[in-house]
């Protein structure tokens, strides 16, 4: 009996020990994102050698897998080799740095430490191979459909370019994303009379690439010199050619025929048949159309023939004869631009042409 009681007491001690909560081995979970502790060259450093090896140091151990993909140079460079020494990333470039050039090194948001804690913000630093870092600034905002371009991307190109240059496909010298309010800022630009082409596009799918036919862009040109080192109020208004315009109006039907709805059609000048747009007026004669940009002719008529065209129909008293449908054309052609709000004067559909 004594032995059994001793064993029972021992088991109770073990169970009690198991029930005591203890922190997991290795200390509390690391949830703090990593930070850049130093860079070489340092921010704002000048006279950097052309064969410099770029270094980015961090305050803790990092997730090093293909980390060089997170690093972007402006103007662009090719990274030949990336290697780690402790918490320091060393980047060996494929070619020497250009002389008299200011470079921006950007570390994209989302880099993570060895525990998986991810940075929500990126980091950047600038240095120069010349005697001083360029100080020019081009800033402003981008509008898309007359609203702040919250998905805007701004790219800058140094001019002049050769005849093969195509802004949609060329690699930019600088690039930045707009803020939610459409604002952008491009810094560290030369102020020696250099001219720039600034191109902005609305990055609808968020892939940071321009998708022809699906996304719209607009350009501006700016020059910076010793007397104009910064332009901070530039506004780039992106017009979306696919944005519909609204065309509204009223037709007053005085034909005496109220058994058929009044029809309104729009015809493109280059291709008048069939109509590009068709709508039936409401009981009060009002109509509204959403149309893409173009030049149109507007017709209103009673569509006896139900063929969407102002023409003829078999007369009621003699079906062998053709009677003209009551029809009226708006006196002016309509030149419609994206986003226009066109309000037309009243049309009167009279008895002219009725049999």
C-alpha positions as CSV (number, residue, x, y, z in Angstrom):
1,X,0.0,0.0,0.0
2,X,2.8,2.4,0.8
3,X,4.5,1.8,-2.5
4,X,1.3,2.4,-4.4
5,X,0.7,5.7,-2.6
6,X,4.3,6.8,-3.4
7,X,3.8,6.1,-7.1
8,X,0.4,7.8,-7.2
9,X,2.0,10.9,-5.6
10,X,4.7,10.9,-8.2
11,X,2.2,10.8,-11.0
12,X,0.3,13.7,-9.5
13,X,3.5,15.7,-9.4
14,X,4.2,15.0,-13.1
15,X,0.7,15.9,-14.1
16,X,0.8,19.1,-12.2
17,X,4.1,20.0,-13.8
18,X,2.6,19.4,-17.3
19,X,-0.3,21.7,-16.5
20,X,1.9,24.7,-15.8
21,X,1.9,27.0,-18.9
22,X,5.3,28.0,-20.2
23,X,6.3,30.2,-23.1
24,X,7.3,28.4,-26.3
25,X,11.1,27.7,-26.7
26,X,13.0,30.6,-28.3
27,X,11.1,33.4,-26.6
28,X,8.1,35.4,-27.8
29,X,7.1,35.3,-31.4
30,X,8.9,38.0,-33.5
31,X,6.2,40.2,-35.1
32,X,8.3,43.3,-35.7
33,X,9.2,43.9,-39.4
34,X,12.9,44.2,-40.3
35,X,14.4,47.6,-40.9
36,X,17.3,48.9,-43.0
37,X,20.1,49.7,-40.7
38,X,22.6,51.2,-43.2
39,X,23.4,51.4,-46.9
40,X,26.5,51.9,-49.0
41,X,26.6,54.3,-50.5
42,X,24.9,56.3,-47.8
43,X,21.9,58.5,-48.5
44,X,23.0,61.6,-50.4
45,X,26.6,60.4,-50.8
46,X,28.4,61.8,-53.9
47,X,31.5,61.0,-55.9
48,X,30.8,57.3,-55.6
49,X,33.2,55.1,-57.6
50,X,31.9,53.6,-60.8
51,X,32.8,50.0,-59.6
52,X,31.1,50.4,-56.2
53,X,29.4,47.4,-54.7
54,X,26.0,48.3,-53.4
55,X,25.2,47.2,-49.8
56,X,22.0,47.2,-47.8
57,X,22.2,46.2,-44.1
58,X,19.3,45.1,-41.9
59,X,18.8,45.0,-38.2
60,X,18.1,41.3,-38.0
61,X,18.3,38.0,-39.9
62,X,16.4,38.1,-43.2
63,X,14.5,35.8,-45.5
64,X,17.2,35.8,-48.2
65,X,15.5,33.8,-51.0
66,X,15.7,35.8,-54.3
67,X,15.9,39.0,-52.3
68,X,17.4,40.9,-55.2
69,X,14.0,40.9,-56.8
70,X,12.9,43.4,-54.2
71,X,15.6,45.9,-55.2
72,X,15.0,48.4,-58.0
73,X,17.5,50.9,-59.4
74,X,16.6,54.2,-61.2
75,X,18.1,54.6,-63.8
76,X,18.0,50.9,-64.4
77,X,21.0,48.7,-63.8
78,X,21.5,44.9,-64.2
79,X,22.4,43.0,-61.0
80,X,25.0,40.4,-61.9
81,X,25.3,38.8,-58.5
82,X,23.6,39.1,-55.1
83,X,25.3,37.6,-52.0
84,X,24.8,37.9,-48.3
85,X,27.3,38.4,-45.5
86,X,25.4,38.1,-42.3
87,X,22.6,40.6,-42.4
88,X,24.1,42.6,-45.2
89,X,23.1,42.2,-48.9
90,X,25.9,42.8,-51.4
91,X,24.9,43.7,-55.0
92,X,27.5,43.3,-57.7
93,X,26.4,45.2,-60.9
94,X,26.8,43.9,-64.4
95,X,28.4,47.2,-65.6
96,X,30.1,50.1,-64.0
97,X,27.9,53.0,-62.8
98,X,27.5,55.8,-65.3
99,X,29.5,59.0,-64.6
100,X,27.8,62.2,-63.5
101,X,24.6,60.3,-62.6
102,X,22.3,60.3,-59.6
103,X,21.0,56.9,-58.8
104,X,18.0,55.9,-56.6
105,X,17.9,52.5,-55.0
106,X,14.5,51.4,-54.0
107,X,13.6,48.5,-51.7
108,X,10.0,47.4,-52.4
109,X,7.6,46.9,-49.5
110,X,7.1,43.3,-48.5
111,X,10.6,42.2,-47.6
112,X,10.6,39.8,-44.6
113,X,12.9,38.6,-41.9
114,X,13.8,35.0,-41.1
115,X,10.7,34.7,-38.9
116,X,8.3,35.8,-41.7
117,X,7.6,39.3,-40.3
118,X,6.9,41.4,-43.4
119,X,7.6,45.1,-43.9
120,X,4.6,47.2,-45.0
121,X,6.7,50.0,-46.2
122,X,9.6,50.1,-48.6
123,X,12.9,52.0,-48.3
124,X,15.0,54.1,-50.7
125,X,18.3,56.0,-50.8
126,X,20.0,58.1,-53.4
127,X,23.7,58.6,-54.3
128,X,25.7,60.1,-57.1
129,X,28.8,59.3,-59.1
130,X,29.1,63.1,-59.7
131,X,30.2,65.7,-57.2
132,X,26.7,66.2,-55.9
133,X,23.4,64.5,-55.8
134,X,20.9,66.0,-58.2
135,X,18.2,68.1,-56.5
136,X,15.6,68.7,-59.1
137,X,11.9,67.8,-58.4
138,X,8.9,67.2,-60.6
139,X,5.7,66.8,-58.6
140,X,2.0,67.2,-59.0
141,X,-1.1,65.0,-59.4
142,X,-2.7,62.7,-61.9
143,X,-6.4,62.7,-62.7
144,X,-8.3,59.9,-64.4
145,X,-11.8,60.6,-65.6
146,X,-11.4,64.0,-63.8
147,X,-10.9,62.2,-60.4
148,X,-7.7,61.5,-58.5
149,X,-5.9,58.6,-60.2
150,X,-5.5,56.4,-57.1
151,X,-4.0,53.7,-59.3
152,X,-1.8,56.0,-61.3
153,X,1.8,55.2,-62.3
154,X,4.1,58.0,-63.4
155,X,7.2,57.3,-65.5
156,X,9.9,59.8,-66.5
157,X,12.1,59.7,-69.5
158,X,15.1,61.8,-70.2
159,X,14.9,63.5,-73.6
160,X,15.8,63.4,-76.5
161,X,15.1,59.9,-77.5
162,X,15.7,58.1,-80.8
163,X,13.1,57.5,-83.5
164,X,12.4,54.0,-82.1
165,X,11.3,55.4,-78.8
166,X,7.8,54.3,-77.7
167,X,6.7,55.6,-74.4
168,X,4.4,52.5,-73.7
169,X,7.2,50.0,-74.1
170,X,10.4,51.9,-73.1
171,X,12.2,51.4,-69.8
172,X,11.8,54.6,-67.7
173,X,14.6,56.5,-66.1
174,X,12.4,57.2,-63.1
175,X,9.1,55.7,-61.9
176,X,6.7,56.1,-59.0
177,X,3.2,55.2,-58.0
178,X,0.6,57.9,-57.2
179,X,-0.9,58.2,-53.8
180,X,-4.6,57.7,-53.2
181,X,-5.2,61.4,-53.9
182,X,-3.4,61.1,-57.2
183,X,-0.3,63.0,-56.0
184,X,3.2,62.0,-57.2
185,X,6.8,63.2,-56.6
186,X,9.9,62.5,-58.6
187,X,13.1,63.7,-56.9
188,X,16.9,63.7,-57.5
189,X,16.6,65.0,-61.0
190,X,19.3,67.0,-62.9
191,X,18.8,70.8,-63.1
192,X,21.1,71.5,-66.1
193,X,18.5,72.2,-68.7
194,X,17.6,68.6,-69.2
195,X,14.1,68.0,-70.7
196,X,11.9,65.2,-69.5
197,X,8.9,63.4,-70.8
198,X,6.5,62.6,-67.9
199,X,4.0,59.9,-68.8
200,X,1.2,58.7,-66.5
201,X,-1.2,55.8,-66.9
202,X,-4.0,54.4,-64.9
203,X,-2.9,50.9,-63.7
204,X,-6.3,49.4,-63.4
205,X,-5.1,45.8,-62.6
206,X,-2.3,46.9,-60.3
207,X,0.5,45.0,-62.0
208,X,2.7,48.1,-62.5
209,X,2.7,47.4,-66.3
210,X,0.9,49.3,-69.0
211,X,-1.7,47.1,-70.8
212,X,-2.4,48.6,-74.3
213,X,-6.0,48.7,-75.2
214,X,-7.1,48.3,-71.6
215,X,-5.4,51.2,-69.8
216,X,-5.2,54.9,-70.7
217,X,-2.3,57.3,-70.4
218,X,-1.3,60.9,-70.9
219,X,2.1,62.8,-71.3
220,X,3.6,66.1,-70.3
221,X,7.1,67.6,-71.0
222,X,9.1,69.5,-68.4
223,X,12.6,71.1,-68.3
224,X,14.6,71.8,-65.2
225,X,17.5,74.3,-65.1
226,X,19.4,76.4,-62.6
227,X,16.6,78.9,-62.6
228,X,13.9,76.3,-62.5
229,X,15.0,73.4,-60.2
230,X,11.5,72.2,-59.3
231,X,8.0,72.0,-60.8
232,X,5.6,70.9,-58.1
233,X,2.2,71.8,-59.5
234,X,2.0,69.8,-62.7
235,X,-1.3,68.2,-63.5
236,X,-1.7,65.3,-65.9
237,X,-5.3,64.6,-66.9
238,X,-5.7,61.1,-68.3
239,X,-8.6,60.9,-70.8
240,X,-10.1,57.4,-71.0
241,X,-11.2,56.9,-74.7
242,X,-13.6,54.2,-73.5
243,X,-15.4,56.4,-71.0
244,X,-18.9,56.9,-72.3
245,X,-20.5,60.4,-72.8
246,X,-24.1,61.0,-72.1
247,X,-26.5,62.5,-74.7
248,X,-29.9,63.6,-73.4
249,X,-32.8,65.4,-75.0
250,X,-36.5,65.5,-75.6
251,X,-38.6,64.9,-78.7
252,X,-42.1,66.5,-79.0
253,X,-44.3,64.3,-81.1
254,X,-46.9,66.4,-82.8
255,X,-47.8,63.8,-85.6
256,X,-51.0,62.8,-83.9
257,X,-49.8,59.2,-83.9
258,X,-49.3,57.9,-80.4
259,X,-49.6,54.2,-81.0
260,X,-45.9,53.9,-81.7
261,X,-43.0,55.0,-79.5
262,X,-40.7,57.7,-80.7
263,X,-37.3,56.4,-81.6
264,X,-33.9,58.2,-81.5
265,X,-30.9,56.8,-83.3
266,X,-27.3,58.0,-83.6
267,X,-25.3,57.3,-86.8
268,X,-21.5,57.6,-87.2
269,X,-20.7,59.9,-90.1
270,X,-18.2,57.3,-91.5
271,X,-20.8,54.5,-91.4
272,X,-24.4,55.7,-91.4
273,X,-26.0,52.3,-91.7
274,X,-27.0,50.7,-89.4
275,X,-27.3,53.1,-86.4
276,X,-24.6,53.0,-83.8
277,X,-27.1,53.7,-81.0
278,X,-30.8,53.2,-80.7
279,X,-33.3,54.2,-77.9
280,X,-37.0,54.6,-77.5
281,X,-38.2,57.9,-75.9
282,X,-40.2,57.8,-72.7
283,X,-43.8,58.8,-72.4
284,X,-42.7,62.4,-71.9
285,X,-40.6,62.3,-75.0
286,X,-37.3,62.3,-73.1
287,X,-34.3,60.1,-74.1
288,X,-30.8,59.4,-72.8
289,X,-27.9,57.6,-74.5
290,X,-24.4,56.6,-73.2
291,X,-22.1,56.7,-76.2
292,X,-18.4,56.5,-76.9
293,X,-16.4,59.4,-78.4
294,X,-17.1,60.1,-82.1
295,X,-19.0,62.3,-84.5
296,X,-22.7,61.4,-85.0
297,X,-25.9,62.4,-86.8
298,X,-29.0,62.1,-84.7
299,X,-32.4,61.1,-86.1
300,X,-35.8,60.8,-84.4
301,X,-38.8,59.1,-86.0
302,X,-41.8,56.8,-85.7
303,X,-40.5,53.3,-86.7
304,X,-43.5,51.9,-88.5
305,X,-41.3,49.4,-90.3
306,X,-39.5,48.3,-87.1
307,X,-36.1,48.3,-88.8
308,X,-34.3,51.0,-86.7
309,X,-34.1,53.3,-89.8
310,X,-36.0,56.3,-90.9
311,X,-37.5,55.2,-94.2
312,X,-40.9,54.1,-95.6
313,X,-43.6,51.6,-94.8
314,X,-46.6,50.1,-96.6
315,X,-49.4,52.6,-96.5
316,X,-52.4,51.5,-94.5
317,X,-55.0,52.2,-97.2
318,X,-52.9,50.8,-100.0
319,X,-50.1,48.4,-99.0
320,X,-48.7,48.6,-102.5
321,X,-47.7,52.2,-101.9
322,X,-44.9,53.4,-99.7
323,X,-45.5,56.0,-97.1
324,X,-42.7,58.0,-95.4
325,X,-42.2,57.5,-91.7
326,X,-42.4,60.8,-89.7
327,X,-38.7,61.7,-89.2
328,X,-36.6,64.6,-88.1
329,X,-32.8,65.1,-88.0
330,X,-31.0,67.1,-85.4
331,X,-29.7,70.2,-87.3
332,X,-26.0,69.9,-86.1
333,X,-23.6,67.0,-86.0
334,X,-22.7,65.8,-82.5
335,X,-19.0,65.7,-81.7
336,X,-18.8,63.8,-78.5
337,X,-15.7,63.5,-76.3
338,X,-15.2,61.0,-73.4
339,X,-17.2,62.0,-70.4
340,X,-19.1,64.8,-72.1
341,X,-22.5,65.7,-70.7
342,X,-24.5,66.7,-73.8
343,X,-27.9,68.2,-73.4
344,X,-29.7,68.8,-76.7
345,X,-32.4,71.3,-77.5
346,X,-36.0,70.0,-78.0
347,X,-36.7,68.3,-81.3
348,X,-40.2,68.5,-82.8
349,X,-41.4,65.5,-84.7
350,X,-44.1,66.9,-87.0
351,X,-46.3,65.6,-89.8
352,X,-43.8,66.3,-92.5
353,X,-43.5,63.1,-94.6
354,X,-46.6,61.5,-93.2
355,X,-49.1,60.3,-95.7
